[in-house]
Amino acid sequence: MKVAGPKQQTLRRLDSRALSTALVGWYARARRDLPWRHSSEPYPVWVSEIMLQQTQVERVKDFFSRFMERFPTVDSLAAAAEHEVLRFWEGLGYYRRARQLHAAAQQIVAEYQGEFPRSTIGLRSLPGIGRYTAGAIASIAMNLPEPIVEANSRRVLARLAGYQKRLDRPGDDEPMWTLAKSLVPKQHPGRFNQALMDLGAMVCTPDRPLCGRCPLARFCRAKQQGSVDRIPLKAQRRAVVQVREVAIVARRGNRVLVERRTAGEWWAGLWDFPRALLPQRDPLKGSAVALASAVLKGLKCRKPEHLATLKHSVTHHRVTLEVVQCQVTEAGPRTIGRRWVRLAELPTMAMASPARRIARIQALHEPIETILSLRK
């Protein structure tokens, strides 16, 4: 990164030790009490970092504790069936992370005898572990002076450097990696990296940062320039796409029809109720019987009824889901990827989040208003 001005040179060349001392001292007083910080072993550090990708800390806390209770070691995770791993991941979203976590655990057991590689190169050879995650595991669990750059630390570093360029495109944050590498100390690098993240989460926030409470204020180029509120440059938001779908709850006595989402679909590998796209206007236009028959591909249905209208988000998509139930009078031929399951089985299956909400309607037999109040 091009260095601008003597104060910036001081930050990078002379003041890294003073900066580290101030930051780590603040961290000792103000650090967040997070369940994955109760151990510095590689396994819980790794699991937490994968969970925290694109997911807020508060949401991860309970998921992490349940996951670790069921899979306390890398060996137990490797030995589990994929559907069970997905079941304990349910609700966190981005399920590719869970599949990669499972595959990496199996590789660690098979190729490294259950021990994590002791270098970032070795760590990055595992599924789902990129530059940031490898640096986090190496610094926090192995005490290696490796830098990390994620959303919170990237913002802190950009403001420290007075860096007024975009950081939201691939490769944009390379200067931040260079700066992070120059600052990470050889002593307690994991503590320094976690402190940098906590500072970004608690003090150097995106909006209304608490500069008066910042232990690094005297080092901050953005504060000196009066440009804190302009750094980093705001990313361009993706346009929201409105989607309408119908989900069919096909029943035969106490059984319902479910299908497994395939690769390339949302919630790939998870179970869901059969569904299809609807026109943007008049989502239930036409006969509900014809609609159900089209989605179910040959099954004969009767007594269709509208159960609920659910709303959920997937990436930048906002989905309105009309839920229709019908009684099946003729099951038709077997279809790959579909199963008839008892209602009592649904809680044990790894299901897409909207499907779980539909399952609650079926299993609890509560009024729709009550069910909708249970939405996450």
C-alpha positions as CSV (number, residue, x, y, z in Angstrom):
1,M,0.0,0.0,0.0
2,K,1.3,3.5,-0.9
3,V,2.2,5.3,2.3
4,A,1.1,8.9,2.6
5,G,2.7,11.3,5.1
6,P,5.1,10.9,8.1
7,K,2.4,10.0,10.6
8,Q,1.3,7.0,8.5
9,Q,5.0,6.0,8.2
10,T,5.2,6.2,12.0
11,L,2.2,3.9,12.3
12,R,3.6,1.2,10.1
13,R,7.3,1.4,10.9
14,L,7.7,2.6,14.4
15,D,4.5,2.4,16.4
16,S,3.4,-1.1,15.9
17,R,4.6,-2.1,19.4
18,A,2.9,0.8,21.1
19,L,-0.3,0.2,19.1
20,S,-0.3,-3.5,20.1
21,T,0.3,-2.6,23.7
22,A,-2.6,-0.2,23.8
23,L,-4.9,-2.5,21.9
24,V,-4.1,-5.6,24.0
25,G,-4.4,-3.7,27.2
26,W,-7.9,-2.5,26.2
27,Y,-8.8,-6.1,25.3
28,A,-7.9,-7.3,28.7
29,R,-10.4,-4.9,30.2
30,A,-13.2,-5.0,27.6
31,R,-13.1,-8.3,25.7
32,R,-16.4,-10.0,24.9
33,D,-17.1,-13.2,26.8
34,L,-17.8,-15.6,23.9
35,P,-18.2,-19.4,24.4
36,W,-15.6,-20.3,21.8
37,R,-13.0,-18.3,23.7
38,H,-13.1,-20.6,26.6
39,S,-10.6,-22.8,24.8
40,S,-7.7,-22.1,22.5
41,E,-7.6,-25.5,21.0
42,P,-7.8,-25.6,17.2
43,Y,-11.1,-27.5,16.9
44,P,-13.4,-25.0,18.7
45,V,-11.6,-22.1,17.2
46,W,-12.2,-23.6,13.7
47,V,-15.9,-24.5,14.3
48,S,-16.6,-21.0,15.6
49,E,-14.8,-19.2,12.7
50,I,-16.8,-21.2,10.1
51,M,-20.0,-20.5,11.9
52,L,-19.2,-16.8,12.1
53,Q,-18.8,-16.5,8.4
54,Q,-21.6,-14.2,7.2
55,T,-23.4,-14.7,10.5
56,Q,-23.8,-12.4,13.5
57,V,-22.0,-13.2,16.8
58,E,-25.2,-13.3,18.9
59,R,-26.9,-15.7,16.5
60,V,-23.9,-18.1,16.6
61,K,-23.6,-18.4,20.4
62,D,-26.4,-20.9,21.0
63,F,-25.6,-22.8,17.8
64,F,-22.0,-23.2,18.8
65,S,-22.8,-24.6,22.2
66,R,-25.3,-27.2,20.8
67,F,-23.0,-28.2,18.0
68,M,-20.0,-28.7,20.4
69,E,-22.1,-30.7,22.8
70,R,-23.0,-33.1,20.0
71,F,-19.7,-33.1,18.2
72,P,-17.1,-32.3,21.0
73,T,-14.0,-33.4,19.0
74,V,-12.9,-33.5,15.4
75,D,-13.1,-37.3,15.5
76,S,-16.8,-37.2,16.5
77,L,-17.6,-34.8,13.8
78,A,-15.8,-36.9,11.2
79,A,-17.6,-40.0,12.3
80,A,-21.1,-38.4,12.0
81,A,-23.4,-38.8,9.1
82,E,-23.8,-35.7,6.9
83,H,-27.5,-35.4,7.5
84,E,-26.9,-35.2,11.3
85,V,-24.3,-32.5,10.9
86,L,-26.8,-30.6,8.7
87,R,-29.5,-31.1,11.4
88,F,-27.4,-29.5,14.0
89,W,-26.5,-26.7,11.6
90,E,-30.1,-26.0,10.8
91,G,-31.0,-22.4,11.1
92,L,-27.5,-21.0,10.6
93,G,-27.9,-20.9,6.8
94,Y,-25.2,-21.2,4.1
95,Y,-25.2,-25.0,4.5
96,R,-22.2,-25.4,2.3
97,R,-20.2,-24.4,5.3
98,A,-21.5,-27.4,7.3
99,R,-20.7,-29.8,4.5
100,Q,-17.2,-28.4,4.1
101,L,-16.7,-28.6,7.9
102,H,-17.7,-32.2,7.8
103,A,-15.5,-33.0,4.9
104,A,-12.5,-31.2,6.4
105,A,-13.0,-33.1,9.7
106,Q,-12.8,-36.4,7.8
107,Q,-9.7,-35.2,6.0
108,I,-8.0,-34.2,9.3
109,V,-8.7,-37.6,10.7
110,A,-7.7,-39.6,7.6
111,E,-4.6,-37.6,6.6
112,Y,-3.4,-36.0,9.8
113,Q,-4.4,-38.5,12.4
114,G,-6.9,-36.1,14.0
115,E,-4.3,-33.3,14.4
116,F,-4.7,-29.9,12.6
117,P,-1.9,-28.9,10.2
118,R,0.5,-26.5,11.9
119,S,0.8,-24.0,9.1
120,T,-1.5,-21.7,7.1
121,I,-0.6,-23.6,3.9
122,G,-1.6,-26.9,5.5
123,L,-4.8,-25.4,7.0
124,R,-5.8,-23.9,3.6
125,S,-5.6,-27.3,2.0
126,L,-8.7,-28.3,4.0
127,P,-12.2,-27.7,2.5
128,G,-13.8,-24.4,3.5
129,I,-10.7,-22.9,5.1
130,G,-9.5,-19.7,3.3
131,R,-7.0,-17.0,4.1
132,Y,-8.9,-15.5,7.0
133,T,-9.9,-18.7,8.7
134,A,-6.4,-20.2,8.4
135,G,-5.0,-17.0,10.0
136,A,-7.5,-17.1,12.8
137,I,-6.7,-20.7,13.7
138,A,-3.0,-20.3,13.3
139,S,-2.8,-17.1,15.5
140,I,-5.4,-18.0,18.1
141,A,-4.8,-21.7,18.5
142,M,-1.2,-22.1,17.5
143,N,0.3,-18.7,18.5
144,L,1.7,-18.1,15.0
145,P,2.1,-14.4,14.0
146,E,-0.4,-14.6,11.2
147,P,-2.7,-11.6,10.2
148,I,-6.4,-11.8,9.8
149,V,-8.7,-9.4,8.0
150,E,-12.5,-9.6,8.3
151,A,-15.3,-7.1,8.4
152,N,-14.6,-5.6,11.8
153,S,-10.8,-5.6,11.6
154,R,-10.8,-4.4,8.0
155,R,-12.8,-1.3,9.1
156,V,-10.3,-0.6,12.0
157,L,-7.3,-1.0,9.7
158,A,-8.8,1.2,7.0
159,R,-9.4,4.0,9.5
160,L,-6.0,3.7,11.1
161,A,-4.4,4.0,7.7
162,G,-6.8,6.7,6.4
163,Y,-7.5,4.4,3.5
164,Q,-10.3,6.0,1.4
165,K,-10.8,3.5,-1.4
166,R,-13.3,0.7,-1.9
167,L,-13.0,-2.6,0.0
168,D,-16.0,-4.5,-1.1
169,R,-14.7,-6.1,-4.3
170,P,-12.4,-9.1,-4.7
171,G,-8.8,-8.0,-4.1
172,D,-9.8,-4.6,-2.7
173,D,-8.6,-5.4,0.8
174,E,-5.1,-6.6,-0.2
175,P,-3.6,-3.3,1.3
176,M,-5.4,-4.2,4.6
177,W,-3.7,-7.6,4.6
178,T,-0.3,-5.9,4.1
179,L,-1.0,-3.5,7.0
180,A,-2.3,-6.3,9.3
181,K,0.8,-8.3,8.6
182,S,3.0,-5.4,9.5
183,L,1.2,-4.9,12.8
184,V,0.5,-8.4,14.2
185,P,3.0,-9.1,17.0
186,K,5.1,-12.2,17.5
187,Q,4.0,-12.3,21.1
188,H,0.3,-13.3,21.6
189,P,-0.8,-12.7,18.0
190,G,-4.2,-14.4,18.6
191,R,-4.9,-12.0,21.4
192,F,-4.0,-9.0,19.2
193,N,-6.2,-10.3,16.3
194,Q,-9.2,-10.9,18.6
195,A,-8.7,-7.5,20.1
196,L,-8.8,-5.9,16.7
197,M,-12.1,-7.7,15.9
198,D,-13.6,-6.7,19.2
199,L,-12.6,-3.1,18.8
200,G,-14.4,-3.0,15.4
201,A,-17.5,-4.7,16.9
202,M,-17.7,-2.6,20.0
203,V,-16.0,0.8,19.5
204,C,-14.9,1.4,15.8
205,T,-18.4,0.6,14.6
206,P,-19.7,1.3,11.0
207,D,-22.0,4.1,12.2
208,R,-21.3,6.5,15.1
209,P,-18.0,5.0,16.2
210,L,-17.0,5.8,19.8
211,C,-13.7,7.6,19.0
212,G,-13.6,9.1,22.5
213,R,-13.3,5.6,24.0
214,C,-10.9,4.1,21.4
215,P,-7.5,3.0,22.7
216,L,-6.1,3.6,19.2
217,A,-7.4,7.1,18.7
218,R,-3.9,8.7,18.8
219,F,-2.8,6.4,16.0
220,C,-5.8,6.9,13.8
221,R,-5.2,8.7,10.6
222,A,-8.9,9.0,9.8
223,K,-9.5,10.7,13.1
224,Q,-6.7,13.1,12.4
225,Q,-8.2,13.9,9.0
226,G,-11.8,14.1,10.2
227,S,-12.7,11.3,7.8
228,V,-13.9,8.6,10.1
229,D,-17.4,8.7,8.9
230,R,-16.3,8.3,5.3
231,I,-14.0,5.3,5.8
232,P,-14.4,2.7,4.6
233,L,-16.3,3.7,1.5
234,K,-19.8,2.3,1.5
235,A,-20.3,-0.8,-0.6
236,Q,-22.9,-0.7,-3.3
237,R,-26.0,-2.6,-2.1
238,R,-27.4,-5.3,-4.4
239,A,-30.9,-4.8,-5.5
240,V,-33.5,-6.8,-3.6
241,V,-35.3,-9.5,-5.7
242,Q,-38.9,-10.3,-4.9
243,V,-39.8,-13.9,-5.3
244,R,-43.2,-15.7,-4.9
245,E,-43.4,-19.5,-4.4
246,V,-46.0,-22.1,-3.4
247,A,-45.2,-25.0,-1.1
248,I,-47.5,-28.0,-1.1
249,V,-48.0,-30.1,2.0
250,A,-49.3,-33.3,0.5
251,R,-50.8,-35.6,3.2
252,R,-51.7,-39.3,3.3
253,G,-53.0,-39.9,6.8
254,N,-50.2,-39.1,9.2
255,R,-47.6,-38.9,6.5
256,V,-46.4,-36.0,4.4
257,L,-44.3,-35.8,1.2
258,V,-40.9,-34.2,1.4
259,E,-38.1,-33.8,-1.1
260,R,-34.4,-33.2,-0.8
261,R,-33.0,-30.1,-2.3
262,T,-30.3,-30.8,-4.9
263,A,-26.9,-29.2,-5.6
264,G,-27.3,-25.6,-7.0
265,E,-30.6,-25.0,-5.2
266,W,-31.1,-23.1,-2.0
267,W,-30.6,-25.4,1.1
268,A,-28.9,-28.1,-1.0
269,G,-29.0,-31.4,0.8
270,L,-31.8,-30.5,3.1
271,W,-35.4,-31.7,3.2
272,D,-38.2,-29.4,2.1
273,F,-41.8,-29.6,1.0
274,P,-42.4,-29.6,-2.8
275,R,-42.5,-26.1,-4.1
276,A,-42.7,-24.1,-7.3
277,L,-42.4,-20.5,-8.5
278,L,-45.6,-18.4,-8.7
279,P,-46.4,-15.3,-10.9
280,Q,-45.6,-12.0,-9.2
281,R,-49.2,-11.0,-9.4
282,D,-52.1,-13.0,-8.0
283,P,-50.0,-15.8,-6.5
284,L,-52.9,-18.2,-6.0
285,K,-54.5,-17.6,-9.4
286,G,-56.2,-20.6,-10.9
287,S,-57.4,-23.8,-9.3
288,A,-55.5,-24.9,-6.2
289,V,-56.1,-28.5,-7.2
290,A,-54.4,-27.9,-10.6
291,L,-51.6,-26.0,-8.9
292,A,-51.0,-28.8,-6.4
293,S,-51.1,-31.4,-9.1
294,A,-48.6,-29.5,-11.2
295,V,-46.1,-29.3,-8.4
296,L,-46.6,-32.8,-7.2
297,K,-46.2,-34.3,-10.7
298,G,-48.9,-36.8,-11.1
299,L,-50.2,-37.2,-7.5
300,K,-54.0,-36.8,-7.2
301,C,-55.1,-34.4,-4.5
302,R,-58.3,-33.3,-3.0
303,K,-59.6,-30.8,-0.4
304,P,-56.9,-28.2,-0.9
305,E,-56.7,-25.4,1.7
306,H,-54.5,-22.4,2.1
307,L,-52.5,-22.8,5.4
308,A,-50.4,-19.7,5.7
309,T,-48.4,-17.0,3.9
310,L,-44.8,-17.0,5.1
311,K,-42.0,-14.6,4.3
312,H,-38.2,-15.2,4.5
313,S,-35.0,-14.0,3.0
314,V,-32.2,-15.8,1.1
315,T,-29.2,-13.7,0.3
316,H,-30.7,-10.6,-1.5
317,H,-34.0,-12.4,-2.3
318,R,-37.2,-11.7,-0.4
319,V,-39.5,-14.7,-0.7
320,T,-43.2,-14.8,-0.1
321,L,-44.2,-18.4,0.3
322,E,-47.9,-19.5,0.0
323,V,-48.4,-22.8,1.8
324,V,-51.2,-25.1,0.5
325,Q,-52.2,-28.4,2.0
326,C,-54.1,-31.2,0.2
327,Q,-55.1,-34.8,0.8
328,V,-53.5,-37.2,-1.6
329,T,-55.8,-40.0,-2.9
330,E,-53.3,-41.7,-5.1
331,A,-49.5,-41.6,-4.4
332,G,-48.4,-42.3,-7.9
333,P,-44.9,-43.7,-8.9
334,R,-41.9,-43.2,-6.7
335,T,-39.7,-40.2,-7.5
336,I,-36.0,-40.0,-6.7
337,G,-35.3,-37.5,-4.0
338,R,-38.8,-37.7,-2.5
339,R,-40.1,-39.5,0.6
340,W,-43.3,-40.1,2.5
341,V,-42.5,-39.5,6.2
342,R,-44.5,-39.6,9.3
343,L,-45.2,-36.2,11.0
344,A,-43.4,-37.5,14.0
345,E,-40.2,-37.9,12.0
346,L,-40.0,-34.3,10.8
347,P,-38.3,-33.0,14.0
348,T,-35.4,-35.5,13.5
349,M,-34.8,-34.5,9.8
350,A,-32.4,-31.8,8.5
351,M,-34.8,-29.4,7.0
352,A,-34.7,-26.0,5.2
353,S,-35.7,-23.2,7.6
354,P,-39.0,-22.4,5.8
355,A,-39.9,-26.1,5.8
356,R,-39.3,-26.3,9.5
357,R,-41.8,-23.5,10.0
358,I,-44.3,-25.4,7.9
359,A,-43.6,-28.5,9.9
360,R,-44.5,-26.7,13.1
361,I,-47.9,-25.8,11.6
362,Q,-48.5,-29.5,10.9
363,A,-47.0,-31.0,14.1
364,L,-48.3,-28.5,16.7
365,H,-51.9,-28.2,15.4
366,E,-51.9,-24.6,16.7
367,P,-53.8,-21.7,15.1
368,I,-51.9,-20.1,12.3
369,E,-51.5,-16.8,14.2
370,T,-49.7,-18.7,17.0
371,I,-47.4,-20.5,14.5
372,L,-46.5,-17.3,12.7
373,S,-45.5,-15.8,16.0
374,L,-42.8,-18.5,16.3
375,R,-40.9,-17.3,13.2
376,K,-37.2,-16.8,13.7
